[in-house]
Amino acid sequence: MRQQSPRRRDPDRKARILEASAELIAARGYHSVSLADIGAAAGIVGSGVYRHFPSKSAILVELLTQVMDELEAAATGITAEFEDDREALTALVRHHVRVAVHDRRVLQVYHGEVQNLAEDNRRKLRRAQRHYIEEWVAVVGPLRPDLTDAEVRLTVHAAIGAIQSILFHNLGVPTDRLVELLDQAAHACLGVPPAPGDPLWPLGLSGVEPAASAALSDSLIT
């Protein structure tokens, strides 16, 4: 009798579940979305979701943790690659803008639903956020010697907040123009003009997967 080979999991299924979760939770809210809803949106039967996640809360943990981990890694890579602080800062700004535009739904979920995580998970995310902010502070400080440490941190939060204003408003601005305006607004908040040229880190918009990258400041934790 021919032995059946074990069924292989679709490697894209988990990503589809996370992407569908971000879309649905951003639109309806965490408590109004069921695992069956997520499975249907991802093209998977409800029971199939359990092969990847034991619960809806596990999906939220994975979605938000993955977002922050990848953002933190990106910031570390940027500051390590660019020796010039101004180039590093412009790369941080432009990477953040592209992620925010591309993964707006994930950021909306983070902003609106992070309080639904267990305290231990929130603590880990806050720690990652602080590390992310420190990468910005490390390059802004030398560029703004006129500011105290507290003032440098304030400008960093203001710049990130300006970029993430698109979470709350969709005014129909074309994407190219939106990216340009957010880049200008963030640099204005920082009081540092953009570096000449286009110092983009390799993980620009084309390298950012849905539900895989995003950016948040400490002020998003309530």
N, C-alpha and C positions, 0 to 999 in steps of 0.2 A: 504494500500500500504506500502510495506516494505521501511523503511527509510535507505538510504545509509549512511554508516559510513564515517566520513571524511577521506580523504586519508592521510596516514602517510608518512612523509618524511623519506627517507633512511638516517639513522644517519651517514652512511659512505660516503654519496655522497659529502658532503662539503670537507671532507679530500681528496677524489679522485680528486676533482676539483683543490685543492691546489697543490697536488702532480703532476698532469698533467701540471698545469701552470708552476711549477718550471722546469720540464723537457723541455717543449717547449720553454719557455722564455730563459733558459740557452743556448739552442741549436740555436735558431733563432734570439733572441732579442725581446724586449718588443713590438716594433712597427710592427714587422712582424708576430705577433700571434693575431688571432682573437678569439672572444668568441666562434665562431663555431668550430674553431680548438681545443680549450680547451675542449669543450663539447664532441667532437668526441673522443679525447684522453682519456677522463674520462668515456666514455661509456654512455654519457648523451646527449639528444637532445639539440640543442643550446638554445631553450627557457627555458629548465630546469635549466640552469646555473643562469638565472635571479631570480629564486626562492631563491637563496642563496646570489647572489651578483648583485647589480644594474648595475655594469659596470666593465670593465677590470681593471680600475684603483683601484676599490674597492678590487679586488682580490689581486693586488700587495700590497696594504696597509695591508690587512689581513695577507698575507704571510710573509711580512717582520716584521710587528709588533709582530705577534705571535712568530716568531723566536727570536726576541730580548727580549721579555718579559719572555719567558721560559728560555733563557740563563741567564738572570739576576737573576731569581728566583733560578736557579741551583747553581750559584756562591754564592748566599747568603746562601743557604742551606749547601753548602760545608764548607764555613768558619765558620758557626755556629756549625757544627758537629765535626770538628777536632780542638782540643785544641792545638795540636802541629803545629806550622807554616810550618814546612817542609812537614809534612803529608798533610796539607791543600793545599800547593802549588802543590805537586805531584798529588793530586786528581784533582785540577783545570786543570793542564796540561793534564792529561789522559782523563778527561771528554771532554775537548776541542778537543783533538785528535780524540776521538771516534765519536763525533758529526760531525767534519769536514769530516771524512772518510765516515760516514753513510749518511750525508746530503750534500754532495759536491754540488749538483745542486742548493740547496737553497742558499748556500753561494755564488755561482757564480752569481745567480740572484741579490743578495744583492750588491755584488761588482759592477756589471755592470749596474744595473737598478735603484738604489736608487735615482738617480738624476731625475727620472721620477715622483717621489712623490711630492705632494704639499709641500711648505716650512714648513707649520705647522707640517706635518707628519715627515719630515726630522728632525725638531727640537726635536720632541719627541724621535725619534730614537737616535739622538746624546746624549740626556740626559741619556737614558738607557745605551748607550755604555760607557759613562763616569762613571756611577755607576758600571758597570761591571769591567772596568779597575781599579777602586778604590778597589774592592775586591782583586784583584791580588796585587796591590801596598801595601795593608795593611799587607799581609803576606810576601812579598818579602823584605820590608824595614827592619824588625828585623833580617832577615837572611843575609842581605848585609849591615851591619853598615858602611862599607867602602865607600858606595855610597851616593851621595847627592840625594835629592828627585827627581830632574830632571833625574839623572842617573838611578834611580830605574825605573822610568816611561819608560825611553828609553829601558831598558832591557825587561820590560813587553811587550812593543810593538814589540820588536825584536822576542821574543818567540812566540807571537801570529802570527806574520808575517811568521815565519818559519813553523809553523803548516799549515797556510793557503797557503803556496806555492803550495800545491796540487791543488789549484783552477786553476792554470795556466799551470800545467804540468801533463800529465798522462803517466808515463814511464813504465807502466805494472808491477810495483813491486807488488808481492803478498801482500795481505792485512795484514797478520800478521807481515810481515817484514816492511811494510810501517808504521804501528802503532809503531813498535819498533824504527824505525829510527826517526820518528817525535817526539817521546817522548824524545829520546836522544838529538836531535837538540834543542828542546825547553829548556830543563834543561841546556844545554851548554850555550845558550844565557843568561839564568838567572844567571849562575855562581853558581848554587846550585845543588848538586847531588840529584838524586831521593831518596825519603824516602825508607827505607827497606820494603820489603813485597809488597803488592799491595793495597794501600789505595784508592780504588775506591769508589766514592760516589754511592749510590744505582741506580742513573740514569746513568748507564753505557750504553754500546752500545745496550744491549738487551732492555733497557727501553726507547730508543729514537725512536719516531715515525717519519716516513718520513714527510718532510715539517713541522716539529714541533720543531726542535731544531737546533741551529747553533750558530756560534760565530764570532764576528767581533770586530776589534779594531777601535778606533777613526780615524785611518789613512785611513780607507776605505771610509769615507765621503769626496767627492770632492766638 
